Amino acid sequence: MLEIAGAGAASGRLPVVGVMGSGVHSHESLARPLGQGLARIGVHLLTGGGGGVMASVSRGFAEVEDRAGLVIGVMPAATEGPTQAPEGYPNRWVEVAIRTHLNRDGDDSASRNHVNILTSNVVVALPGGRGTASEVALAIRYGRPLVVLGDLQRMRTLPACVDGPMRASVQTAETAREALGFVREFAECRAK
């Protein structure tokens, strides 16, 4: 089982790995094996709780028998308010649905993206749109270990303020296996 500094390792709590990505496109060949691998290394999985990548990675994670971690979904507020789930939320693999009053997108202070990133000990970003891009920017802003998986062209679109050591701290991976290696590496470095 992984231990990531700040994740409550001394108390036996599992680390939280946030996986961010498209709410529309599943990127099944990346997301599902990533979810399966994360479940096998003993972490909780956190997503935005919706469809696309969020559902694919959650499905992969939930399919692993005898896993220690849970699938956590941080959901936006529905138009009707936080007591209602928006259509498509939570996806059927979410085991702990966290309802919020937050209904904005991007890095707006009323966006759940802040909760997603700040709750995660490590962030893995798969291909996605504006929401995913804002989560990548927030991970950098908040100093969360970040692995960009898949569409590596996105590295060219990182915020202009991300230069030097900050840009160098963003890891890239072409496969789920590589991303899992980075998650383990972050864990080992932080545990020392």
C-alpha positions as CSV (number, residue, x, y, z in Angstrom):
1,M,0.0,0.0,0.0
2,L,1.2,3.5,-0.9
3,E,1.9,6.1,1.7
4,I,1.9,9.7,0.5
5,A,3.1,12.5,2.9
6,G,0.1,14.5,4.1
7,A,-2.2,11.7,3.3
8,G,-2.6,10.5,6.9
9,A,-0.1,7.7,6.4
10,A,0.7,7.5,10.1
11,S,-3.0,7.1,11.0
12,G,-3.5,4.4,8.3
13,R,-5.6,6.5,6.0
14,L,-5.3,5.8,2.3
15,P,-4.0,8.5,0.0
16,V,-6.4,10.1,-2.5
17,V,-5.5,10.2,-6.2
18,G,-7.6,12.6,-8.2
19,V,-8.2,11.7,-11.8
20,M,-9.4,14.6,-14.0
21,G,-10.5,14.4,-17.6
22,S,-13.3,14.8,-20.1
23,G,-16.9,14.6,-18.9
24,V,-17.9,13.5,-22.4
25,H,-15.3,11.3,-23.9
26,S,-14.3,8.2,-22.0
27,H,-10.7,7.7,-23.2
28,E,-11.4,4.1,-22.2
29,S,-7.9,2.8,-23.3
30,L,-6.3,5.2,-20.8
31,A,-8.8,5.6,-18.1
32,R,-10.0,2.1,-17.4
33,P,-6.5,0.5,-17.0
34,L,-5.5,3.6,-14.9
35,G,-8.4,2.9,-12.5
36,Q,-7.6,-0.8,-12.3
37,G,-3.9,0.0,-11.5
38,L,-4.8,2.6,-8.8
39,A,-7.2,0.2,-7.1
40,R,-4.4,-2.4,-6.9
41,I,-1.9,0.0,-5.3
42,G,-4.2,0.9,-2.4
43,V,-5.5,4.4,-2.8
44,H,-8.9,6.2,-2.9
45,L,-10.0,7.4,-6.3
46,L,-11.4,10.9,-6.6
47,T,-13.2,12.2,-9.7
48,G,-15.9,14.8,-10.5
49,G,-18.4,11.9,-10.3
50,G,-19.8,12.3,-13.9
51,G,-19.5,10.6,-17.2
52,G,-16.7,10.3,-19.7
53,V,-13.2,9.8,-18.2
54,M,-14.8,10.1,-14.7
55,A,-17.0,7.1,-15.4
56,S,-14.3,5.0,-17.2
57,V,-11.7,5.4,-14.5
58,S,-14.3,4.8,-11.8
59,R,-15.4,1.6,-13.5
60,G,-11.9,0.3,-13.8
61,F,-11.3,1.0,-10.2
62,A,-14.5,-0.5,-9.0
63,E,-14.0,-3.7,-11.0
64,V,-11.0,-4.7,-8.9
65,E,-12.0,-7.1,-6.2
66,D,-10.5,-6.9,-2.7
67,R,-9.4,-3.3,-3.2
68,A,-8.8,-1.1,-0.2
69,G,-9.9,2.2,-1.6
70,L,-13.2,3.8,-2.5
71,V,-14.5,5.7,-5.6
72,I,-15.3,9.2,-4.5
73,G,-17.2,11.7,-6.7
74,V,-17.3,15.4,-5.9
75,M,-20.4,16.6,-7.7
76,P,-21.5,20.1,-8.8
77,A,-24.8,21.5,-7.7
78,A,-27.8,21.0,-9.9
79,T,-29.7,24.0,-11.2
80,E,-32.3,23.3,-8.6
81,G,-29.7,23.4,-5.8
82,P,-27.3,21.2,-4.0
83,T,-29.8,18.7,-2.7
84,Q,-30.4,17.5,-6.3
85,A,-27.9,15.7,-8.4
86,P,-27.3,17.1,-11.9
87,E,-28.3,14.7,-14.7
88,G,-25.7,12.0,-15.1
89,Y,-24.3,12.4,-11.6
90,P,-23.1,10.4,-9.8
91,N,-22.0,7.8,-12.3
92,R,-23.0,4.3,-11.2
93,W,-19.5,3.4,-9.9
94,V,-19.3,6.3,-7.4
95,E,-19.4,4.8,-3.8
96,V,-19.1,8.1,-1.9
97,A,-20.9,11.0,-3.6
98,I,-20.0,14.4,-2.2
99,R,-22.7,16.9,-3.0
100,T,-21.6,20.5,-3.1
101,H,-23.3,23.9,-3.6
102,L,-20.6,24.7,-6.2
103,N,-21.9,25.1,-9.7
104,R,-19.3,27.2,-11.5
105,D,-16.7,25.9,-13.9
106,G,-13.0,26.5,-14.2
107,D,-10.9,28.1,-11.5
108,D,-13.8,30.4,-10.3
109,S,-13.9,30.3,-6.5
110,A,-17.4,28.8,-6.8
111,S,-16.0,25.8,-8.7
112,R,-15.7,22.3,-7.3
113,N,-12.4,22.0,-9.1
114,H,-10.7,23.5,-6.1
115,V,-12.1,20.8,-3.9
116,N,-11.1,18.1,-6.4
117,I,-7.5,19.3,-6.5
118,L,-7.0,20.2,-2.8
119,T,-8.4,16.9,-1.7
120,S,-6.1,14.9,-4.0
121,N,-2.6,14.0,-2.8
122,V,-1.6,13.3,-6.4
123,V,-3.4,14.4,-9.6
124,V,-3.5,12.5,-12.9
125,A,-5.0,14.6,-15.8
126,L,-6.3,12.8,-18.9
127,P,-7.5,14.5,-22.1
128,G,-10.4,16.9,-21.5
129,G,-11.7,20.3,-22.1
130,R,-11.8,23.7,-20.3
131,G,-12.7,22.1,-16.9
132,T,-9.7,19.7,-17.1
133,A,-7.4,22.5,-18.2
134,S,-8.5,24.5,-15.1
135,E,-7.8,21.5,-12.9
136,V,-4.3,21.2,-14.3
137,A,-3.7,24.9,-13.6
138,L,-5.1,24.5,-10.1
139,A,-2.9,21.5,-9.4
140,I,0.1,23.6,-10.4
141,R,-1.1,26.6,-8.4
142,Y,-1.6,24.5,-5.3
143,G,1.6,22.5,-5.7
144,R,0.0,19.1,-6.2
145,P,2.1,16.4,-7.9
146,L,0.7,16.2,-11.4
147,V,0.9,13.7,-14.2
148,V,-0.5,14.6,-17.6
149,L,-1.5,11.3,-19.3
150,G,-2.4,10.9,-22.9
151,D,-2.6,14.0,-25.1
152,L,0.8,15.5,-24.4
153,Q,0.2,18.4,-26.8
154,R,-1.5,20.0,-23.8
155,M,1.9,20.6,-22.2
156,R,2.3,23.5,-24.7
157,T,-0.9,25.1,-23.4
158,L,0.0,25.2,-19.7
159,P,-0.6,28.6,-18.2
160,A,2.1,31.2,-19.1
161,C,2.9,31.6,-15.4
162,V,4.1,28.0,-15.3
163,D,7.8,28.3,-16.2
164,G,11.0,26.9,-14.9
165,P,10.8,24.6,-11.9
166,M,6.9,24.6,-11.9
167,R,6.7,23.4,-15.5
168,A,9.5,20.9,-14.9
169,S,7.5,19.5,-11.9
170,V,4.6,18.5,-14.3
171,Q,5.2,14.9,-15.4
172,T,4.0,13.3,-18.6
173,A,3.0,9.8,-19.4
174,E,1.8,8.2,-22.6
175,T,0.3,5.1,-20.9
176,A,-1.6,4.3,-17.8
177,R,1.4,2.1,-16.7
178,E,3.7,5.1,-16.9
179,A,1.3,7.3,-15.0
180,L,1.1,4.6,-12.2
181,G,4.9,4.6,-12.0
182,F,4.8,8.4,-11.4
183,V,2.1,8.0,-8.7
184,R,4.4,5.4,-7.0
185,E,7.4,7.7,-7.5
186,F,5.7,10.6,-5.9
187,A,4.7,8.4,-3.0
188,E,8.2,7.2,-2.4
189,C,9.7,10.7,-2.7
190,R,7.2,12.2,-0.2
191,A,7.6,9.4,2.3
192,K,11.3,10.0,2.7
